[in-house]
Amino acid sequence: MKKNDTKQFLRELSRNDKSAFRVIYENYWEKLYAVCYYYTSSREDAEDMVAEIFISLWKNRTKVEINHLSSYLVKAAKNKSLKYLQKKQRQRKYSKLFKESTASENAYIPSPQQLLEYKELSSALNAQIQSLPEKTKRIFLLNRDKELTYEQISEILNISVKTVEYHISKALRLLSTSSVILIVIFFFEQF
């Protein structure tokens, strides 16, 4: 496209002439595509960028004064491509950080089968705890669920620390005889 022709088409474009836009598009599409593809190595992304450049040209046809259309469009293609590369680099960086953080946080993820087994074992253990004598069960739960010390339990229940020790050891002895606690300990060692 000659320089004089380009100026004429730009004038017509600024007057909303769609045929002038079509001529510009047909003359520059391939060149802009080559520039974008050179930077991105992606056909789809290069096509999208070229389309965005021409959409922008049409939207701003009355606002922007263009002296050298070829230079203007090539510069727009390079800028689009560089923004694309920056965006891809940021995405790779955040993806890598995300993978690293999730890998360290989720070093082990139990399978659905293991979760089901845990639920069954947990139910069995809870049933065994519920079958303990009332006072023993209460003291055991204060220690294991509420994480209270023997001294704190003795103060709350107004009993001696030795009595608390007795009931905790009694609960552990009764639970271990049912062997449920051993299975639960074995299961947790897998995590």
SVG drawing of the C-alpha trace seen along z (x, -y; Angstrom):
<svg xmlns="http://www.w3.org/2000/svg" viewBox="-22 -13 31 70">
<polyline fill="none" stroke="black" stroke-width="0.4" points="0.0,0.0 1.5,-3.4 1.9,-6.2 -0.6,-8.5 -3.1,-5.6 -2.6,-5.0 -3.4,-8.6 -6.5,-8.5 -7.7,-5.3 -7.0,-6.7 -9.1,-9.8 -11.9,-7.6 -11.6,-5.4 -12.0,-8.4 -15.3,-9.1 -16.6,-5.6 -15.9,-4.1 -16.1,-0.3 -14.6,0.4 -11.5,-1.6 -11.2,0.4 -11.5,3.6 -8.7,2.6 -6.5,1.7 -7.3,5.1 -6.6,7.1 -3.3,5.3 -1.9,5.6 -3.5,8.6 -0.8,11.1 2.1,8.8 0.6,8.3 -0.1,12.0 3.5,12.8 4.8,10.3 2.4,11.7 3.2,15.3 6.9,14.6 6.6,13.6 4.0,16.0 4.4,19.2 0.7,19.6 -1.6,19.4 -4.8,18.9 -3.2,16.2 -1.7,14.4 -5.0,14.4 -6.7,13.0 -4.2,10.3 -4.5,9.2 -8.3,9.1 -7.9,7.0 -5.6,4.6 -8.1,4.1 -11.0,3.7 -9.0,1.1 -8.2,-0.7 -11.9,-0.8 -13.0,-2.0 -10.4,-4.7 -10.7,-5.7 -11.8,-9.3 -9.6,-9.8 -6.1,-8.8 -4.1,-10.6 -1.9,-8.1 1.0,-9.3 2.5,-6.0 -0.1,-3.2 2.4,-0.4 4.6,-1.5 1.6,-2.2 0.1,1.3 3.5,3.1 4.2,1.3 0.7,2.2 1.4,5.9 4.7,5.9 3.1,4.2 0.3,6.8 2.8,9.6 5.0,8.3 2.0,7.9 1.0,11.4 4.5,12.7 4.5,10.8 1.1,12.3 2.3,15.8 5.4,15.3 3.3,14.1 0.9,17.1 3.8,19.5 5.3,17.9 2.0,18.0 1.3,21.5 4.7,22.7 4.2,21.0 0.8,22.5 2.1,26.0 4.9,25.6 2.6,24.4 0.0,27.1 2.7,29.8 4.1,28.9 0.7,28.4 -0.8,31.6 2.1,33.9 -0.3,36.7 -4.0,36.9 -5.9,39.9 -7.8,41.9 -11.6,42.2 -11.1,45.8 -8.8,44.6 -11.3,41.9 -14.1,44.5 -11.9,46.8 -11.1,43.9 -14.7,43.1 -15.6,46.7 -12.7,47.0 -13.7,43.7 -17.3,44.8 -16.0,48.1 -13.8,46.1 -16.6,43.7 -18.9,46.7 -16.2,48.1 -15.8,44.8 -19.5,44.6 -19.5,48.0 -17.1,46.9 -18.4,46.4 -19.9,42.9 -17.3,41.3 -14.4,42.9 -15.9,41.8 -16.3,38.2 -12.7,37.9 -11.3,39.5 -13.3,37.1 -12.2,34.1 -8.6,35.1 -8.7,36.2 -11.4,34.0 -11.1,30.9 -7.3,31.4 -7.5,30.6 -4.6,31.6 -5.1,34.0 -4.8,31.1 -7.5,29.1 -9.8,32.1 -9.3,32.7 -10.2,29.1 -13.3,29.1 -14.6,32.4 -13.3,31.8 -11.4,35.1 -7.8,35.9 -5.2,36.0 -4.6,39.7 -8.3,40.4 -8.0,38.7 -5.0,40.9 -6.8,44.0 -9.8,43.3 -7.6,42.4 -5.6,45.6 -8.8,47.6 -10.2,46.1 -7.1,46.8 -7.0,50.4 -10.6,51.0 -10.2,49.5 -7.0,51.3 -8.6,54.6 -11.1,54.0 -8.1,53.5 -9.9,50.6 -7.3,48.1 -4.5,50.1 -6.1,50.1 -6.7,46.3 -3.1,45.7 -1.9,47.9 -4.2,46.0 -2.9,42.6 0.7,43.7 -0.2,44.0 -0.9,40.2"/>
</svg>
